[in-house]
Amino acid sequence: MESIVSAVNDVVWSPALVYLCLGAGLFLSLRGGFLQLRHLRHMWQLLFQPKDNVTGVSSFQALSMTLAGRVGTGNIAGVATAITFGGPGAVFWMWMVAFLGASSAFVESTLGQIYKEKINGEYRGGPAFYIEKGLGIKWFAWLFAIVTIFSCGLFLPGVQANAIATSMKNAFGITPAISAGAIAALLSFIVFGGLKRIAAFTTLVVPFMAQAYVIFSLVIVFMHIDMLDDVVSLIVRCAFGADAAFGAIVGMAVSWGVKRGIYSNEAGQGTGPHASSAASVSHPVKQGLVQAFSVYVDTLLVCSATAFMILITGSYNVVGPDNANLFIGLKDVATGPAYTQAAVEGLMPGFGQAFIAIALFFFAFTTVLSYYYIAETNVCYINRKLKSPFLFVILKVFVMSSCIFGAVKTADLAWAVGDIGVGLMAWLNIIAIILMHKKAFLCLKDYEKQLAIGLDPVFHPEKLRIRGADYWTGGRAEEIRDKERAKLSSGSRTDLEGGNILNV
């Protein structure tokens, strides 16, 4: 089975996909005038805007749900894997994917907002929705939905569960089978609570753990501040093949940096638009900018924190394409979260392994929740035609089974299966957003015009000649009318209680 998975993985993650990811990010960055820099301050301001109505979630909740998917195993185990097979230079290419990918994240999340729908009282959207409505290619939309259901419902949760089980065994000696059972039990409690329970849990956990992890890593960096310049220099040299020890694997540095960068920050992969579509905003660009910022949080903060801890302490190994050892910093340690645990444990004996295990548990578990929500959204998409509630039960079984299977299997197999899921989604979504990018930048131009004259931008698709944005032309207008009726009704009751019969 492992040989089959490896063969499929090699086809999906051919150099063509690496070039497509970097090329698409560069093209969209140029096309948007490097909006990821121009609007950086505004992105921060948008994080704390209240939601537009009672139906959806706030921008910050949507950001937390997206970060629940972005900040996960890739930020701890994924960085270690990239360094093992790509050398320290892989970290640079992870940064590059994040910088260029922020524009890809903007486009896909803006499109998700434009073409979202209200299904059973909740906002739903994502690539399947905007491919069908924006491109008018239903078979392409269904293909993405089916691939995503299998990727996020069956392939990817196992990677997160495997990392949790591995770190718990390293830190506390807990057997993988017990970890698998605990993950499945906790997961079932939350996913049966729906979107609001998922949003509430991730909003509480993700910001706290991300801040704690980054602060903890900064403490370690400052303890070795004299080595920071050397580490940054090593990363840059290795990224371009200028280091004597790792110069021969510069191609691997690019490949693994891009692969693990996309796995971690998910920019262009098509996962981000699902959570961002649930946000209640007055203009799609607002959430597009918020999601672009989330890529920075994931990679430039959390991934960099892991990379610096590993490289400063020398807690890593590097192997060449022929499996020859190019650098050995750890003996008899499997690639993955153990690298980060070893780095922290060496500095803080008796504390490091436990801290990383707990951090990884929350990061990885919230990522599994995010995967479930993404898969559920695509089940909602296809269920508009099939109308089979039993599909949601099957999905829950898929996710639980994937977590149990991944927790007890080898890390190499879990990562390979997960990479296939990420790669397939990236192929389909990047092609879609390149074909549809003009609509996202048309919205950006409209947003910037309204912002320039001091307005709080409001989206009117008919003025931009954007078709298929049914929620904005019908559903949102109805929600606004309902809100005004509620205000009027509340005002009338207040006047009646005050004795003013003129408004009765």
C-alpha positions in Angstrom: 0.0 0.0 0.0 2.8 2.4 0.9 4.4 2.0 -2.6 1.1 2.8 -4.3 0.5 5.9 -2.2 4.1 7.0 -2.8 3.7 6.6 -6.6 0.4 8.6 -6.6 2.0 11.3 -4.5 4.9 11.6 -6.9 2.5 12.2 -9.8 0.3 14.7 -7.9 3.3 16.6 -6.5 5.3 16.8 -9.7 7.4 19.9 -10.3 4.5 21.2 -12.4 2.4 21.8 -9.3 5.3 23.5 -7.5 5.7 25.9 -10.4 2.0 26.4 -10.6 1.7 27.4 -7.0 4.6 29.8 -7.1 3.6 31.2 -10.5 0.0 31.7 -9.6 1.0 33.5 -6.4 3.4 35.8 -8.3 0.9 36.5 -11.0 -1.9 37.4 -8.6 0.4 39.5 -6.5 1.4 41.5 -9.5 -2.2 41.7 -10.7 -3.4 43.0 -7.4 -0.5 45.5 -7.0 0.9 43.5 -4.0 -2.3 44.1 -2.0 -0.7 41.9 0.8 1.6 44.8 1.5 -0.6 47.8 0.5 -3.5 46.8 2.8 -1.5 45.2 5.7 -2.7 47.8 8.2 -6.3 47.7 7.0 -6.3 43.9 7.3 -5.6 44.2 11.0 -8.4 46.8 11.4 -10.9 44.4 9.7 -10.2 41.6 12.2 -12.3 43.3 14.9 -15.3 44.5 12.9 -18.6 43.2 14.2 -20.5 40.8 12.0 -23.1 42.3 9.6 -26.1 40.3 10.9 -27.1 37.6 13.3 -26.9 34.7 10.8 -23.2 34.3 10.2 -20.1 34.5 12.2 -17.8 37.5 12.8 -14.6 38.2 10.8 -12.6 37.2 13.8 -14.5 34.0 14.2 -14.1 33.2 10.5 -10.4 33.9 10.9 -10.1 31.6 13.9 -11.9 28.9 12.0 -9.5 29.3 9.0 -6.5 29.4 11.3 -7.8 26.2 12.9 -7.2 24.6 9.5 -4.0 26.5 8.8 -2.3 26.3 12.2 -1.8 22.6 12.7 0.6 19.7 12.3 2.2 21.5 9.4 3.5 24.2 11.7 5.4 21.8 13.9 5.9 18.4 12.3 5.6 19.8 8.7 8.5 22.3 9.3 10.6 19.5 10.6 9.9 17.4 7.6 10.7 20.2 5.2 14.1 20.7 6.9 14.8 17.0 6.8 14.3 16.6 3.1 15.0 20.1 1.8 17.5 21.4 4.3 17.3 24.8 6.1 16.7 26.5 2.8 13.2 25.0 2.7 12.2 27.5 5.4 12.9 30.4 3.0 10.6 28.9 0.3 7.9 28.4 2.9 8.2 32.2 3.6 8.0 32.9 -0.1 4.9 30.7 -0.5 3.3 32.6 2.3 4.1 36.0 0.9 2.9 35.2 -2.6 0.2 32.9 -1.4 -1.5 35.8 0.5 -2.7 37.1 -2.8 -4.1 33.7 -3.7 -5.8 33.5 -0.4 -7.4 36.9 -1.0 -8.7 35.9 -4.4 -10.2 32.6 -3.3 -11.8 33.9 -0.1 -13.3 36.9 -1.9 -14.8 34.6 -4.5 -16.1 32.4 -1.7 -18.0 35.4 -0.3 -19.3 36.6 -3.7 -20.9 33.2 -4.5 -21.9 32.0 -1.0 -25.4 30.6 -0.3 -27.6 30.4 2.8 -28.4 26.8 3.4 -30.5 25.7 6.4 -29.9 29.0 8.1 -26.0 28.9 7.7 -23.8 30.5 5.2 -22.0 28.0 2.9 -19.5 28.7 0.2 -16.2 27.6 -1.3 -14.6 26.6 -4.6 -17.4 24.2 -5.6 -19.9 27.1 -5.3 -17.8 29.7 -7.2 -16.8 27.3 -9.9 -20.4 26.4 -10.6 -21.8 30.0 -10.4 -18.8 32.0 -11.6 -17.4 29.6 -14.3 -20.6 27.8 -15.1 -18.8 24.4 -15.2 -20.9 22.1 -13.0 -18.8 19.0 -13.6 -15.7 20.8 -12.5 -17.5 22.0 -9.4 -18.7 18.5 -8.6 -15.2 17.1 -9.1 -13.8 19.6 -6.6 -16.5 18.9 -4.1 -16.0 15.1 -4.3 -12.2 15.4 -4.1 -12.5 17.7 -1.1 -14.9 15.4 0.7 -12.4 12.6 0.4 -9.4 14.8 1.1 -10.7 16.6 4.2 -13.0 13.8 5.3 -10.7 10.8 4.8 -7.1 11.7 3.9 -6.1 14.7 5.9 -7.5 14.1 9.4 -5.2 11.1 9.8 -2.1 13.3 9.5 -3.2 15.4 12.4 -4.2 12.4 14.6 -0.9 10.7 13.9 1.0 13.8 15.0 -1.1 14.0 18.2 -0.5 10.3 19.0 3.2 10.5 18.3 3.8 13.6 20.5 1.7 12.2 23.3 3.7 8.9 23.2 7.0 10.8 23.3 5.9 13.2 26.1 3.7 11.0 28.3 4.1 7.4 27.1 0.4 7.3 26.1 -0.2 4.5 23.5 -1.5 5.6 20.1 -4.7 3.5 20.5 -5.7 5.5 23.6 -5.0 8.7 21.9 -7.1 7.6 18.9 -10.0 6.8 21.1 -9.8 10.1 22.9 -9.6 12.1 19.7 -12.6 10.3 18.2 -14.7 10.9 21.4 -14.0 14.6 21.7 -14.4 15.1 18.0 -17.9 13.5 18.0 -19.0 15.8 20.8 -18.1 19.0 18.9 -19.0 18.1 15.3 -22.6 17.2 16.3 -22.9 20.7 17.6 -22.8 22.3 14.2 -21.0 25.4 12.9 -21.6 27.6 15.9 -20.0 25.1 18.3 -17.0 24.7 16.0 -16.6 28.5 15.7 -16.9 28.9 19.5 -14.3 26.2 20.2 -11.7 27.4 17.6 -12.2 31.1 18.6 -11.3 30.2 22.2 -8.5 27.8 21.6 -6.6 28.9 18.4 -5.6 32.5 19.4 -4.6 31.5 22.9 -2.4 28.5 21.8 -0.9 30.4 18.8 0.1 33.3 21.1 1.5 31.0 23.8 3.5 29.0 21.2 5.0 32.1 19.5 5.9 33.7 22.9 7.5 30.5 24.1 9.6 30.3 20.9 10.6 33.9 21.2 11.9 33.1 24.7 14.1 30.4 23.2 15.3 32.6 20.4 16.2 35.4 22.8 18.1 32.8 24.9 20.3 32.2 21.8 20.0 35.7 20.2 23.7 35.6 19.3 23.0 32.7 16.9 20.0 34.3 15.1 22.0 36.0 12.4 23.8 32.8 11.6 20.6 30.9 11.4 18.9 33.4 9.1 22.1 33.5 6.9 22.0 29.7 6.8 18.4 29.7 5.6 19.0 32.2 2.8 22.3 30.5 1.6 20.7 27.1 1.5 17.6 28.5 -0.3 19.8 29.4 -3.3 22.4 26.7 -3.2 25.2 28.8 -1.8 25.9 26.6 1.2 28.6 24.1 0.8 26.9 21.4 2.9 23.4 21.7 1.4 24.0 23.3 -2.0 23.3 20.0 -3.9 19.7 19.9 -2.7 18.5 23.4 -3.6 15.9 21.8 -5.9 14.6 19.8 -2.9 14.6 22.9 -0.8 12.2 24.6 -3.2 10.0 21.5 -3.6 9.7 20.7 0.1 9.4 24.3 1.1 6.5 24.9 -1.4 4.9 21.5 -0.5 5.0 22.1 3.3 4.2 25.8 2.9 1.0 25.0 1.1 0.2 22.2 3.5 0.6 24.6 6.4 -0.9 27.9 5.2 -3.2 26.4 2.6 -3.1 29.5 0.4 -4.6 28.5 -3.0 -5.5 25.1 -1.8 -9.2 25.9 -1.6 -9.8 25.2 2.1 -9.8 28.8 3.3 -12.9 30.0 1.3 -15.1 27.5 3.2 -14.7 29.2 6.6 -14.4 32.7 5.2 -17.7 32.3 3.4 -19.4 31.8 6.8 -18.5 35.4 7.8 -21.2 38.0 7.8 -19.7 41.1 6.1 -21.0 44.0 4.0 -18.4 43.4 1.2 -16.6 40.3 0.1 -13.2 42.0 0.0 -13.3 42.5 3.7 -13.1 38.8 4.3 -10.6 38.3 1.5 -8.2 40.7 3.2 -8.7 39.0 6.6 -7.9 35.6 5.1 -4.8 37.0 3.4 -3.6 38.1 6.8 -4.2 34.6 8.2 -1.5 33.3 5.9 1.0 35.6 7.5 0.0 34.5 11.0 0.4 30.8 10.0 3.7 30.9 8.2 5.6 34.0 9.1 4.8 33.7 12.8 4.1 30.1 13.8 6.1 28.2 11.2 9.1 30.6 11.7 8.9 30.0 15.4 9.2 26.3 14.9 12.0 26.7 12.4 14.1 29.0 14.6 13.7 26.7 17.6 14.9 23.7 15.6 17.8 25.4 13.7 19.1 27.4 16.7 19.4 24.2 18.8 20.6 22.0 16.0 17.8 19.6 16.7 17.3 18.3 13.1 18.7 15.9 10.5 19.1 16.4 6.8 19.1 13.6 4.2 19.8 13.8 0.5 17.8 12.3 -2.4 19.8 9.1 -2.1 19.0 8.9 1.6 22.6 9.9 2.5 23.0 11.8 5.7 24.0 15.4 5.1 23.6 16.5 8.7 22.9 14.7 11.9 21.8 16.7 14.9 19.6 14.0 16.4 20.2 10.3 16.6 17.4 7.7 16.5 14.7 10.3 16.3 11.9 10.0 13.7 11.2 13.1 11.6 8.3 15.1 12.9 7.2 16.7 16.1 10.0 14.9 17.9 12.4 17.4 16.4 10.6 20.4 18.1 10.2 18.4 21.3 13.9 17.6 21.4 14.8 21.3 20.7 12.7 22.5 23.7 13.5 19.6 26.0 17.2 20.2 25.6 16.8 23.8 26.9 14.0 23.1 29.5 14.3 19.5 30.7 11.1 18.0 31.9 9.0 20.7 30.3 9.7 21.0 26.6 8.2 17.7 25.4 5.0 18.2 27.4 4.5 21.7 26.2 4.9 20.8 22.5 2.6 17.8 22.9 -0.1 20.0 24.4 0.3 22.7 21.8 0.3 20.2 19.0 -2.8 18.5 20.4 -4.8 21.8 20.3 -3.4 22.9 16.9 -4.0 19.5 15.3 -7.4 18.9 16.8 -8.8 22.2 15.7 -7.4 21.5 12.3 -9.4 18.2 12.2 -12.5 20.3 13.1 -11.8 22.6 10.3 -11.4 19.7 7.9 -14.7 18.3 9.0 -16.4 21.7 8.4 -14.9 21.9 4.9 -16.0 18.4 4.0 -19.5 19.1 5.4 -19.8 22.2 3.3 -19.1 20.2 0.2 -21.6 17.6 1.2 -24.1 20.4 1.6 -23.2 21.5 -2.0 -23.8 18.1 -3.6 -26.8 17.4 -1.3 -28.7 20.3 -2.9 -29.3 17.8 -5.7 -29.1 14.4 -3.9 -31.1 15.5 -0.8 -29.8 12.6 1.3 -29.2 13.4 5.1 -27.5 10.1 5.4 -24.4 11.5 3.7 -23.6 13.6 6.8 -23.6 10.4 8.9 -21.2 8.8 6.4 -19.0 11.9 6.6 -18.8 11.7 10.4 -17.8 8.0 10.1 -15.1 8.9 7.6 -13.5 11.5 9.8 -13.6 9.4 12.9 -12.1 6.4 11.0 -9.4 8.5 9.5 -8.3 9.8 12.9 -8.3 6.3 14.4 -6.4 4.9 11.4 -3.9 7.7 11.2 -3.1 7.6 14.9 -2.0 4.0 14.9 -0.2 4.0 11.5 3.3 5.2 10.6 3.9 8.9 10.1 5.3 8.4 6.6 2.1 6.8 5.3 -0.1 9.3 7.0 1.9 12.3 5.5 1.9 10.7 2.0 -1.9 10.2 2.0 -2.4 13.7 3.3 -0.1 15.2 0.6 -2.2 13.6 -2.1 -5.3 15.3 -0.7 -3.6 18.7 -0.5 -2.1 18.3 -4.0 -5.4 17.3 -5.7 -7.3 20.2 -4.2 -4.5 22.7 -5.1 -4.5 21.6 -8.7 -8.2 22.1 -9.1 -8.6 25.3 -7.1 -5.6 27.2 -8.5 -6.8 26.6 -12.0 -10.2 27.9 -11.0 -9.0 31.1 -9.3 -6.7 32.0 -12.2 -9.7 31.7 -14.5 -11.8 33.8 -12.2 -9.3 36.3 -10.7 -10.8 39.3 -12.6 -14.0 39.2 -10.6 -12.0 39.3 -7.3 -9.9 42.3 -8.4 -13.0 44.0 -9.8 -14.4 43.8 -6.3 -11.2 45.1 -4.8 -11.3 48.1 -7.1 -14.9 48.8 -6.0 -14.0 48.4 -2.4 -11.0 50.7 -2.6 -13.1 53.4 -4.3 -15.7 53.3 -1.6 -13.0 53.3 1.1 -11.3 56.3 -0.5 -14.4 58.5 -0.1 -14.9 57.5 3.5 -17.7 54.9 3.1 -18.0 51.6 4.8 -18.0 49.6 1.6 -21.1 47.7 0.6 -21.2 45.2 -2.2 -23.7 45.5 -5.1 -22.9 42.9 -7.7 -25.3 44.3 -10.2 -23.3 47.5 -10.4 -20.2 45.5 -11.2 -22.1 43.2 -13.7 -21.2 40.1 -11.6 -23.8 37.4 -12.2 -24.6 34.4 -9.9 -24.1 36.3 -6.7 -27.6 35.3 -5.6 -27.2 35.9 -1.9 -26.1 39.5 -2.4 -28.9 40.3 -4.8 -31.7 38.5 -3.0 -30.9 36.9 0.3 -28.9 39.8 1.8 -31.5 42.3 0.7 -34.1 40.3 2.5 -32.0 40.1 5.7 -31.5 43.8 5.7 -35.3 44.3 5.4 -35.8 41.9 8.2 -33.3 43.8 10.4 -35.0 47.1 9.7 -38.4 45.6 10.5 -37.0 44.2 13.8 -35.6 47.7 14.7 -38.9 49.3 13.8 -40.9 46.8 15.9 -38.5 47.3 18.8 -38.8 51.1 18.5 -42.6 50.9 18.5 -42.7 48.7 21.6 -40.4 51.1 23.4 -42.6 54.1 22.5 -45.7 52.2 23.7 -44.1 51.4 27.0 -43.2 55.1 27.3 -46.8 56.1 26.7 -46.2 57.5 23.2 -49.2 56.2 21.2 -48.3 58.0 18.0 -46.0 55.2 16.9 -48.4 52.4 17.7 
